[in-house]
Amino acid sequence: MQSTPLPEVRRVPASAGRRWIVAAWRLFRDYPLPWIGIGVVFMLIQLVLSMVPVLGQLLAAILTPALMAGGAVAAARAARDERPRVLDLFGCFESQRALPFFVLGAMYLAASVLMYLVFFSLAAMLGFSMPTGTLAPEDPALLGEVVSALLVAALPATFLLTMAFWLAPILVLWHGLAPLAALRESFTASVRNFGAFFVMFLWMMALMMLAAMLLGLGMLVFTPLALLVPVVGYHDLFGSGRETGQNVDVIG
């Protein structure tokens, strides 16, 4: 797939964040079974890798950007009124194209580890220890307060991390940006459209919790939606702007 120059990011209203999800749902609705199949394969890959101690989790993080870009390939096919294929998910694993996505994954992994270390240090400063990966308070009465504080601290960190990474695989895929440049452009686009990104983030968090509550069956819909929303957001921020309406004009 030939890369094209990156246009200047557009500014959109905060309400665009919700419309991205609606437009992603419409893309899913056009081809529900293929998208469910893509979502199942994505989840199976993550599940199998998570069962392998340490190495599997590292691989899962490194491979995820390539799989996300594969979701964009499938979305491009759907936008051309063609049936998305599960094999599209692996479209960015060719040897000459895969390295930037793997670098993105390694960067995400490093940022996540750094975030964990910061929280670990905060817990240690508050008198907690994690010898087995669980909080062991010297004063059990503080457990709820400390856990709540760490969760509150984790949310903004996750938010900032998502700002940098949610568009990066697509920018590498369709514009040939280097990983660091893709992270910078994704973060810049999110900052310039903070309202829309914030609305989208809140909606996706709520939908993820709802999907998890439905005995995991909701993930059959949420996972494809999570692959499609960045594609819709990308085209609204860097494309013609039609993506917040009825259709999504996906670049192939």
ChimeraX commands (.cxc) that place a marker at each C-alpha (Angstrom):
marker #1 position 0.00,0.00,0.00 radius 0.5
marker #1 position 1.54,3.29,-1.16 radius 0.5
marker #1 position 2.01,5.96,1.47 radius 0.5
marker #1 position 0.76,9.53,0.95 radius 0.5
marker #1 position 1.78,12.87,2.50 radius 0.5
marker #1 position 0.10,13.62,5.81 radius 0.5
marker #1 position -2.42,16.50,5.59 radius 0.5
marker #1 position -2.69,19.09,8.33 radius 0.5
marker #1 position -4.92,17.97,11.15 radius 0.5
marker #1 position -8.45,19.38,11.14 radius 0.5
marker #1 position -10.26,20.74,14.18 radius 0.5
marker #1 position -13.60,19.13,14.95 radius 0.5
marker #1 position -16.21,19.76,17.68 radius 0.5
marker #1 position -16.35,17.68,20.84 radius 0.5
marker #1 position -19.50,15.97,19.56 radius 0.5
marker #1 position -17.39,14.34,16.84 radius 0.5
marker #1 position -16.09,11.88,19.43 radius 0.5
marker #1 position -19.50,10.27,19.76 radius 0.5
marker #1 position -20.08,10.38,15.99 radius 0.5
marker #1 position -16.85,8.46,15.41 radius 0.5
marker #1 position -18.30,5.60,17.43 radius 0.5
marker #1 position -21.64,5.81,15.58 radius 0.5
marker #1 position -19.86,5.74,12.21 radius 0.5
marker #1 position -17.71,2.81,13.36 radius 0.5
marker #1 position -20.89,0.98,14.38 radius 0.5
marker #1 position -22.31,1.54,10.89 radius 0.5
marker #1 position -19.20,0.04,9.33 radius 0.5
marker #1 position -19.51,-2.94,11.66 radius 0.5
marker #1 position -23.23,-3.29,10.89 radius 0.5
marker #1 position -22.57,-3.53,7.15 radius 0.5
marker #1 position -20.47,-6.70,7.61 radius 0.5
marker #1 position -21.18,-7.99,11.14 radius 0.5
marker #1 position -20.05,-11.61,10.74 radius 0.5
marker #1 position -16.67,-10.83,9.13 radius 0.5
marker #1 position -15.99,-8.20,11.78 radius 0.5
marker #1 position -16.93,-10.57,14.57 radius 0.5
marker #1 position -14.54,-13.11,13.03 radius 0.5
marker #1 position -11.78,-10.50,12.95 radius 0.5
marker #1 position -12.51,-9.58,16.56 radius 0.5
marker #1 position -12.47,-13.22,17.69 radius 0.5
marker #1 position -9.10,-13.85,16.03 radius 0.5
marker #1 position -7.70,-10.66,17.58 radius 0.5
marker #1 position -8.89,-11.72,21.05 radius 0.5
marker #1 position -7.63,-15.29,20.62 radius 0.5
marker #1 position -4.17,-14.02,19.73 radius 0.5
marker #1 position -4.13,-11.84,22.84 radius 0.5
marker #1 position -5.50,-14.66,25.00 radius 0.5
marker #1 position -3.02,-17.30,23.81 radius 0.5
marker #1 position -0.06,-14.95,24.18 radius 0.5
marker #1 position -1.18,-13.90,27.66 radius 0.5
marker #1 position -0.98,-17.54,28.76 radius 0.5
marker #1 position 2.77,-17.57,28.08 radius 0.5
marker #1 position 4.55,-16.12,31.13 radius 0.5
marker #1 position 6.39,-12.84,30.53 radius 0.5
marker #1 position 7.38,-13.51,26.90 radius 0.5
marker #1 position 3.79,-13.88,25.76 radius 0.5
marker #1 position 2.77,-10.58,27.29 radius 0.5
marker #1 position 5.76,-8.87,25.70 radius 0.5
marker #1 position 4.84,-10.31,22.30 radius 0.5
marker #1 position 1.21,-9.28,22.70 radius 0.5
marker #1 position 2.21,-5.67,23.27 radius 0.5
marker #1 position 4.67,-5.66,20.37 radius 0.5
marker #1 position 2.24,-7.26,17.90 radius 0.5
marker #1 position -0.82,-5.15,18.76 radius 0.5
marker #1 position -0.01,-2.10,16.55 radius 0.5
marker #1 position 0.43,-4.36,13.51 radius 0.5
marker #1 position -2.92,-6.00,14.27 radius 0.5
marker #1 position -4.55,-2.58,14.67 radius 0.5
marker #1 position -3.18,-1.54,11.30 radius 0.5
marker #1 position -4.57,-4.79,9.91 radius 0.5
marker #1 position -7.96,-3.68,11.20 radius 0.5
marker #1 position -7.54,-0.49,9.17 radius 0.5
marker #1 position -6.79,-2.59,6.08 radius 0.5
marker #1 position -10.04,-4.48,6.67 radius 0.5
marker #1 position -11.90,-1.18,7.14 radius 0.5
marker #1 position -10.52,0.08,3.83 radius 0.5
marker #1 position -11.86,-3.04,2.14 radius 0.5
marker #1 position -15.28,-2.57,3.77 radius 0.5
marker #1 position -15.39,1.08,2.66 radius 0.5
marker #1 position -14.94,-0.13,-0.94 radius 0.5
marker #1 position -18.06,-2.29,-0.43 radius 0.5
marker #1 position -15.93,-5.42,-0.26 radius 0.5
marker #1 position -16.23,-8.07,2.42 radius 0.5
marker #1 position -13.54,-7.67,5.13 radius 0.5
marker #1 position -11.34,-10.72,5.60 radius 0.5
marker #1 position -9.73,-12.17,8.69 radius 0.5
marker #1 position -6.49,-12.33,6.72 radius 0.5
marker #1 position -6.56,-8.52,6.50 radius 0.5
marker #1 position -5.69,-8.54,10.19 radius 0.5
marker #1 position -2.25,-9.88,9.24 radius 0.5
marker #1 position -1.76,-7.58,6.27 radius 0.5
marker #1 position 1.01,-5.61,7.99 radius 0.5
marker #1 position 3.13,-8.60,8.97 radius 0.5
marker #1 position 5.12,-8.65,5.74 radius 0.5
marker #1 position 8.81,-8.52,6.54 radius 0.5
marker #1 position 9.48,-5.15,4.92 radius 0.5
marker #1 position 6.47,-3.45,6.51 radius 0.5
marker #1 position 6.31,-5.03,9.94 radius 0.5
marker #1 position 9.31,-3.45,11.69 radius 0.5
marker #1 position 7.82,0.04,12.31 radius 0.5
marker #1 position 4.73,-1.54,13.86 radius 0.5
marker #1 position 6.87,-3.75,16.08 radius 0.5
marker #1 position 8.84,-0.67,17.15 radius 0.5
marker #1 position 5.56,1.05,18.01 radius 0.5
marker #1 position 4.60,-1.95,20.10 radius 0.5
marker #1 position 7.95,-1.90,21.89 radius 0.5
marker #1 position 7.48,1.80,22.64 radius 0.5
marker #1 position 4.02,1.13,24.04 radius 0.5
marker #1 position 5.42,-1.68,26.16 radius 0.5
marker #1 position 8.21,0.54,27.48 radius 0.5
marker #1 position 5.75,3.32,28.33 radius 0.5
marker #1 position 3.44,0.86,30.11 radius 0.5
marker #1 position 6.32,-0.59,32.13 radius 0.5
marker #1 position 7.46,2.90,33.06 radius 0.5
marker #1 position 3.94,3.75,34.18 radius 0.5
marker #1 position 3.80,0.59,36.29 radius 0.5
marker #1 position 7.16,1.41,37.89 radius 0.5
marker #1 position 5.93,4.89,38.79 radius 0.5
marker #1 position 2.86,3.45,40.49 radius 0.5
marker #1 position 5.00,0.81,42.20 radius 0.5
marker #1 position 7.23,3.57,43.55 radius 0.5
marker #1 position 4.22,5.54,44.77 radius 0.5
marker #1 position 2.88,2.47,46.55 radius 0.5
marker #1 position 6.27,1.83,48.15 radius 0.5
marker #1 position 6.47,5.45,49.33 radius 0.5
marker #1 position 3.07,4.99,50.97 radius 0.5
marker #1 position 4.29,2.00,52.93 radius 0.5
marker #1 position 3.16,-0.81,50.65 radius 0.5
marker #1 position 5.11,-3.70,49.21 radius 0.5
marker #1 position 4.47,-5.86,46.16 radius 0.5
marker #1 position 6.56,-9.01,46.60 radius 0.5
marker #1 position 3.98,-11.16,44.82 radius 0.5
marker #1 position 2.42,-8.56,42.58 radius 0.5
marker #1 position -0.29,-7.64,45.09 radius 0.5
marker #1 position -0.54,-4.77,47.53 radius 0.5
marker #1 position 0.43,-5.74,51.08 radius 0.5
marker #1 position -0.26,-2.75,53.35 radius 0.5
marker #1 position 1.37,-2.26,56.70 radius 0.5
marker #1 position -1.92,-0.67,57.78 radius 0.5
marker #1 position -4.86,-2.54,56.21 radius 0.5
marker #1 position -7.13,0.45,56.81 radius 0.5
marker #1 position -5.18,2.34,54.14 radius 0.5
marker #1 position -5.69,-0.27,51.42 radius 0.5
marker #1 position -8.88,1.19,49.95 radius 0.5
marker #1 position -7.55,4.73,49.98 radius 0.5
marker #1 position -4.24,3.83,48.35 radius 0.5
marker #1 position -5.82,1.59,45.70 radius 0.5
marker #1 position -8.32,4.35,44.87 radius 0.5
marker #1 position -5.51,6.90,44.64 radius 0.5
marker #1 position -3.49,4.66,42.32 radius 0.5
marker #1 position -6.51,4.06,40.09 radius 0.5
marker #1 position -7.18,7.79,39.90 radius 0.5
marker #1 position -3.52,8.35,38.97 radius 0.5
marker #1 position -3.61,5.54,36.40 radius 0.5
marker #1 position -6.56,6.96,34.46 radius 0.5
marker #1 position -4.84,10.18,33.28 radius 0.5
marker #1 position -1.69,8.21,32.46 radius 0.5
marker #1 position -3.72,5.76,30.37 radius 0.5
marker #1 position -5.49,8.71,28.76 radius 0.5
marker #1 position -2.21,10.35,27.71 radius 0.5
marker #1 position -0.85,7.04,26.46 radius 0.5
marker #1 position -3.95,6.50,24.35 radius 0.5
marker #1 position -3.63,10.01,22.87 radius 0.5
marker #1 position -0.19,9.12,21.56 radius 0.5
marker #1 position -0.92,5.61,20.30 radius 0.5
marker #1 position -4.50,5.42,19.02 radius 0.5
marker #1 position -3.76,6.86,15.55 radius 0.5
marker #1 position -0.09,5.91,15.31 radius 0.5
marker #1 position -0.49,2.52,13.53 radius 0.5
marker #1 position -2.69,4.13,10.85 radius 0.5
marker #1 position -0.21,6.97,10.32 radius 0.5
marker #1 position 2.58,4.44,9.84 radius 0.5
marker #1 position 0.40,2.36,7.51 radius 0.5
marker #1 position -0.97,5.05,5.20 radius 0.5
marker #1 position 1.66,7.77,5.44 radius 0.5
marker #1 position 4.87,5.86,6.09 radius 0.5
marker #1 position 5.72,7.88,9.20 radius 0.5
marker #1 position 8.49,6.71,11.48 radius 0.5
marker #1 position 7.15,5.37,14.79 radius 0.5
marker #1 position 8.21,8.39,16.85 radius 0.5
marker #1 position 6.77,10.81,14.28 radius 0.5
marker #1 position 3.52,8.83,14.22 radius 0.5
marker #1 position 3.26,9.07,18.02 radius 0.5
marker #1 position 3.89,12.81,17.87 radius 0.5
marker #1 position 1.27,13.39,15.17 radius 0.5
marker #1 position -1.29,11.23,16.98 radius 0.5
marker #1 position -0.72,13.13,20.21 radius 0.5
marker #1 position -0.85,16.50,18.44 radius 0.5
marker #1 position -4.11,15.62,16.69 radius 0.5
marker #1 position -5.59,14.53,20.02 radius 0.5
marker #1 position -4.48,17.71,21.81 radius 0.5
marker #1 position -5.89,19.95,19.07 radius 0.5
marker #1 position -9.17,18.06,19.27 radius 0.5
marker #1 position -9.12,17.37,22.98 radius 0.5
marker #1 position -12.88,17.64,23.39 radius 0.5
marker #1 position -13.63,15.08,20.68 radius 0.5
marker #1 position -10.92,12.72,21.93 radius 0.5
marker #1 position -12.13,13.02,25.53 radius 0.5
marker #1 position -15.74,12.26,24.55 radius 0.5
marker #1 position -14.60,9.27,22.47 radius 0.5
marker #1 position -12.39,8.00,25.30 radius 0.5
marker #1 position -15.21,8.18,27.85 radius 0.5
marker #1 position -17.67,6.45,25.52 radius 0.5
marker #1 position -15.21,3.67,24.72 radius 0.5
marker #1 position -14.42,3.13,28.40 radius 0.5
marker #1 position -18.15,2.90,29.16 radius 0.5
marker #1 position -18.73,0.50,26.26 radius 0.5
marker #1 position -15.80,-1.66,27.32 radius 0.5
marker #1 position -17.19,-1.96,30.85 radius 0.5
marker #1 position -20.63,-2.78,29.45 radius 0.5
marker #1 position -19.14,-5.42,27.14 radius 0.5
marker #1 position -17.28,-7.00,30.05 radius 0.5
marker #1 position -20.47,-7.11,32.12 radius 0.5
marker #1 position -22.25,-9.08,29.39 radius 0.5
marker #1 position -20.27,-12.22,30.30 radius 0.5
marker #1 position -17.65,-11.24,27.75 radius 0.5
marker #1 position -20.05,-11.71,24.82 radius 0.5
marker #1 position -20.13,-7.96,24.35 radius 0.5
marker #1 position -16.44,-8.12,23.44 radius 0.5
marker #1 position -17.48,-9.76,20.15 radius 0.5
marker #1 position -18.83,-6.35,19.17 radius 0.5
marker #1 position -16.56,-4.08,21.20 radius 0.5
marker #1 position -13.29,-5.47,19.80 radius 0.5
marker #1 position -14.16,-4.75,16.13 radius 0.5
marker #1 position -15.51,-1.38,17.22 radius 0.5
marker #1 position -12.20,-0.61,18.93 radius 0.5
marker #1 position -10.41,-1.41,15.66 radius 0.5
marker #1 position -12.78,0.76,13.60 radius 0.5
marker #1 position -13.02,3.89,15.76 radius 0.5
marker #1 position -9.39,4.98,15.13 radius 0.5
marker #1 position -9.96,4.59,11.38 radius 0.5
marker #1 position -13.05,6.81,11.51 radius 0.5
marker #1 position -11.31,9.33,13.76 radius 0.5
marker #1 position -8.27,9.41,11.48 radius 0.5
marker #1 position -10.37,10.26,8.43 radius 0.5
marker #1 position -12.27,12.96,10.27 radius 0.5
marker #1 position -9.08,14.57,11.58 radius 0.5
marker #1 position -6.90,14.17,8.49 radius 0.5
marker #1 position -9.44,13.60,5.72 radius 0.5
marker #1 position -12.50,15.16,4.16 radius 0.5
marker #1 position -14.59,15.33,7.31 radius 0.5
marker #1 position -17.39,13.16,5.93 radius 0.5
marker #1 position -16.50,10.49,8.47 radius 0.5
marker #1 position -18.65,12.07,11.18 radius 0.5
marker #1 position -21.67,11.73,8.94 radius 0.5
marker #1 position -23.27,8.72,7.34 radius 0.5
marker #1 position -20.30,7.27,5.46 radius 0.5
marker #1 position -16.61,6.74,5.91 radius 0.5
marker #1 position -14.38,7.39,2.93 radius 0.5
marker #1 position -11.47,5.11,3.84 radius 0.5
marker #1 position -8.23,5.42,1.94 radius 0.5
marker #1 position -7.16,2.08,0.49 radius 0.5
marker link #1:1,2 radius 0.2
marker link #1:2,3 radius 0.2
marker link #1:3,4 radius 0.2
marker link #1:4,5 radius 0.2
marker link #1:5,6 radius 0.2
marker link #1:6,7 radius 0.2
marker link #1:7,8 radius 0.2
marker link #1:8,9 radius 0.2
marker link #1:9,10 radius 0.2
marker link #1:10,11 radius 0.2
marker link #1:11,12 radius 0.2
marker link #1:12,13 radius 0.2
marker link #1:13,14 radius 0.2
marker link #1:14,15 radius 0.2
marker link #1:15,16 radius 0.2
marker link #1:16,17 radius 0.2
marker link #1:17,18 radius 0.2
marker link #1:18,19 radius 0.2
marker link #1:19,20 radius 0.2
marker link #1:20,21 radius 0.2
marker link #1:21,22 radius 0.2
marker link #1:22,23 radius 0.2
marker link #1:23,24 radius 0.2
marker link #1:24,25 radius 0.2
marker link #1:25,26 radius 0.2
marker link #1:26,27 radius 0.2
marker link #1:27,28 radius 0.2
marker link #1:28,29 radius 0.2
marker link #1:29,30 radius 0.2
marker link #1:30,31 radius 0.2
marker link #1:31,32 radius 0.2
marker link #1:32,33 radius 0.2
marker link #1:33,34 radius 0.2
marker link #1:34,35 radius 0.2
marker link #1:35,36 radius 0.2
marker link #1:36,37 radius 0.2
marker link #1:37,38 radius 0.2
marker link #1:38,39 radius 0.2
marker link #1:39,40 radius 0.2
marker link #1:40,41 radius 0.2
marker link #1:41,42 radius 0.2
marker link #1:42,43 radius 0.2
marker link #1:43,44 radius 0.2
marker link #1:44,45 radius 0.2
marker link #1:45,46 radius 0.2
marker link #1:46,47 radius 0.2
marker link #1:47,48 radius 0.2
marker link #1:48,49 radius 0.2
marker link #1:49,50 radius 0.2
marker link #1:50,51 radius 0.2
marker link #1:51,52 radius 0.2
marker link #1:52,53 radius 0.2
marker link #1:53,54 radius 0.2
marker link #1:54,55 radius 0.2
marker link #1:55,56 radius 0.2
marker link #1:56,57 radius 0.2
marker link #1:57,58 radius 0.2
marker link #1:58,59 radius 0.2
marker link #1:59,60 radius 0.2
marker link #1:60,61 radius 0.2
marker link #1:61,62 radius 0.2
marker link #1:62,63 radius 0.2
marker link #1:63,64 radius 0.2
marker link #1:64,65 radius 0.2
marker link #1:65,66 radius 0.2
marker link #1:66,67 radius 0.2
marker link #1:67,68 radius 0.2
marker link #1:68,69 radius 0.2
marker link #1:69,70 radius 0.2
marker link #1:70,71 radius 0.2
marker link #1:71,72 radius 0.2
marker link #1:72,73 radius 0.2
marker link #1:73,74 radius 0.2
marker link #1:74,75 radius 0.2
marker link #1:75,76 radius 0.2
marker link #1:76,77 radius 0.2
marker link #1:77,78 radius 0.2
marker link #1:78,79 radius 0.2
marker link #1:79,80 radius 0.2
marker link #1:80,81 radius 0.2
marker link #1:81,82 radius 0.2
marker link #1:82,83 radius 0.2
marker link #1:83,84 radius 0.2
marker link #1:84,85 radius 0.2
marker link #1:85,86 radius 0.2
marker link #1:86,87 radius 0.2
marker link #1:87,88 radius 0.2
marker link #1:88,89 radius 0.2
marker link #1:89,90 radius 0.2
marker link #1:90,91 radius 0.2
marker link #1:91,92 radius 0.2
marker link #1:92,93 radius 0.2
marker link #1:93,94 radius 0.2
marker link #1:94,95 radius 0.2
marker link #1:95,96 radius 0.2
marker link #1:96,97 radius 0.2
marker link #1:97,98 radius 0.2
marker link #1:98,99 radius 0.2
marker link #1:99,100 radius 0.2
marker link #1:100,101 radius 0.2
marker link #1:101,102 radius 0.2
marker link #1:102,103 radius 0.2
marker link #1:103,104 radius 0.2
marker link #1:104,105 radius 0.2
marker link #1:105,106 radius 0.2
marker link #1:106,107 radius 0.2
marker link #1:107,108 radius 0.2
marker link #1:108,109 radius 0.2
marker link #1:109,110 radius 0.2
marker link #1:110,111 radius 0.2
marker link #1:111,112 radius 0.2
marker link #1:112,113 radius 0.2
marker link #1:113,114 radius 0.2
marker link #1:114,115 radius 0.2
marker link #1:115,116 radius 0.2
marker link #1:116,117 radius 0.2
marker link #1:117,118 radius 0.2
marker link #1:118,119 radius 0.2
marker link #1:119,120 radius 0.2
marker link #1:120,121 radius 0.2
marker link #1:121,122 radius 0.2
marker link #1:122,123 radius 0.2
marker link #1:123,124 radius 0.2
marker link #1:124,125 radius 0.2
marker link #1:125,126 radius 0.2
marker link #1:126,127 radius 0.2
marker link #1:127,128 radius 0.2
marker link #1:128,129 radius 0.2
marker link #1:129,130 radius 0.2
marker link #1:130,131 radius 0.2
marker link #1:131,132 radius 0.2
marker link #1:132,133 radius 0.2
marker link #1:133,134 radius 0.2
marker link #1:134,135 radius 0.2
marker link #1:135,136 radius 0.2
marker link #1:136,137 radius 0.2
marker link #1:137,138 radius 0.2
marker link #1:138,139 radius 0.2
marker link #1:139,140 radius 0.2
marker link #1:140,141 radius 0.2
marker link #1:141,142 radius 0.2
marker link #1:142,143 radius 0.2
marker link #1:143,144 radius 0.2
marker link #1:144,145 radius 0.2
marker link #1:145,146 radius 0.2
marker link #1:146,147 radius 0.2
marker link #1:147,148 radius 0.2
marker link #1:148,149 radius 0.2
marker link #1:149,150 radius 0.2
marker link #1:150,151 radius 0.2
marker link #1:151,152 radius 0.2
marker link #1:152,153 radius 0.2
marker link #1:153,154 radius 0.2
marker link #1:154,155 radius 0.2
marker link #1:155,156 radius 0.2
marker link #1:156,157 radius 0.2
marker link #1:157,158 radius 0.2
marker link #1:158,159 radius 0.2
marker link #1:159,160 radius 0.2
marker link #1:160,161 radius 0.2
marker link #1:161,162 radius 0.2
marker link #1:162,163 radius 0.2
marker link #1:163,164 radius 0.2
marker link #1:164,165 radius 0.2
marker link #1:165,166 radius 0.2
marker link #1:166,167 radius 0.2
marker link #1:167,168 radius 0.2
marker link #1:168,169 radius 0.2
marker link #1:169,170 radius 0.2
marker link #1:170,171 radius 0.2
marker link #1:171,172 radius 0.2
marker link #1:172,173 radius 0.2
marker link #1:173,174 radius 0.2
marker link #1:174,175 radius 0.2
marker link #1:175,176 radius 0.2
marker link #1:176,177 radius 0.2
marker link #1:177,178 radius 0.2
marker link #1:178,179 radius 0.2
marker link #1:179,180 radius 0.2
marker link #1:180,181 radius 0.2
marker link #1:181,182 radius 0.2
marker link #1:182,183 radius 0.2
marker link #1:183,184 radius 0.2
marker link #1:184,185 radius 0.2
marker link #1:185,186 radius 0.2
marker link #1:186,187 radius 0.2
marker link #1:187,188 radius 0.2
marker link #1:188,189 radius 0.2
marker link #1:189,190 radius 0.2
marker link #1:190,191 radius 0.2
marker link #1:191,192 radius 0.2
marker link #1:192,193 radius 0.2
marker link #1:193,194 radius 0.2
marker link #1:194,195 radius 0.2
marker link #1:195,196 radius 0.2
marker link #1:196,197 radius 0.2
marker link #1:197,198 radius 0.2
marker link #1:198,199 radius 0.2
marker link #1:199,200 radius 0.2
marker link #1:200,201 radius 0.2
marker link #1:201,202 radius 0.2
marker link #1:202,203 radius 0.2
marker link #1:203,204 radius 0.2
marker link #1:204,205 radius 0.2
marker link #1:205,206 radius 0.2
marker link #1:206,207 radius 0.2
marker link #1:207,208 radius 0.2
marker link #1:208,209 radius 0.2
marker link #1:209,210 radius 0.2
marker link #1:210,211 radius 0.2
marker link #1:211,212 radius 0.2
marker link #1:212,213 radius 0.2
marker link #1:213,214 radius 0.2
marker link #1:214,215 radius 0.2
marker link #1:215,216 radius 0.2
marker link #1:216,217 radius 0.2
marker link #1:217,218 radius 0.2
marker link #1:218,219 radius 0.2
marker link #1:219,220 radius 0.2
marker link #1:220,221 radius 0.2
marker link #1:221,222 radius 0.2
marker link #1:222,223 radius 0.2
marker link #1:223,224 radius 0.2
marker link #1:224,225 radius 0.2
marker link #1:225,226 radius 0.2
marker link #1:226,227 radius 0.2
marker link #1:227,228 radius 0.2
marker link #1:228,229 radius 0.2
marker link #1:229,230 radius 0.2
marker link #1:230,231 radius 0.2
marker link #1:231,232 radius 0.2
marker link #1:232,233 radius 0.2
marker link #1:233,234 radius 0.2
marker link #1:234,235 radius 0.2
marker link #1:235,236 radius 0.2
marker link #1:236,237 radius 0.2
marker link #1:237,238 radius 0.2
marker link #1:238,239 radius 0.2
marker link #1:239,240 radius 0.2
marker link #1:240,241 radius 0.2
marker link #1:241,242 radius 0.2
marker link #1:242,243 radius 0.2
marker link #1:243,244 radius 0.2
marker link #1:244,245 radius 0.2
marker link #1:245,246 radius 0.2
marker link #1:246,247 radius 0.2
marker link #1:247,248 radius 0.2
marker link #1:248,249 radius 0.2
marker link #1:249,250 radius 0.2
marker link #1:250,251 radius 0.2
marker link #1:251,252 radius 0.2
view
